[in-house]
């Protein structure tokens, strides 16, 4: 389970609303972290945002939560650079220790392992020839599956019924795009789920709308 897939779980504390005067970056290092992340994505994946989201989801609890929002960006960027052979494992830690005055030796630069992959066009939207499998008003069910790798199918909707509210433009499938195994564009649907369908009859009554890729859905029987 990805650490990012925490929807519907409890024990995370209250949601703090943003301040109207909140700056884009609370501290100077956060702006640098933002810039470094964009540079890292460009070096590794050609701005493949899905690959970056996968890297975020693969962080452990400490690196995802305890280091703060931009801390997790840095941790994910480091993992992407190590995975692609741009950085050696332990290189960042070694450099930090050297800055503190410790006599340490950096690990040797590894052989690059950058994916031989390029998007067919800019952005994430694509045209597909196949007609949409579902229409507005259709009753659908999120597939009750446990994907082997990264997915944008939330755990708490799997096996649950919903209703299609909107057919969105076709979009790259993150599950394959994030690991450089093809764009696999498909239709996307805004599906509305009843809170009690998701969390039982005692849940507060409201509707939750989620964007779902076509391969995540099946007709509700």
Beta strands, then each sheet from edge to edge (+ up, - down):
strand 1: 139-142
strand 2: 161-171
strand 3: 186-194
strand 4: 207-213
strand 5: 217-219
sheet 1: 4+ 3- 2+ 1- 5+
end
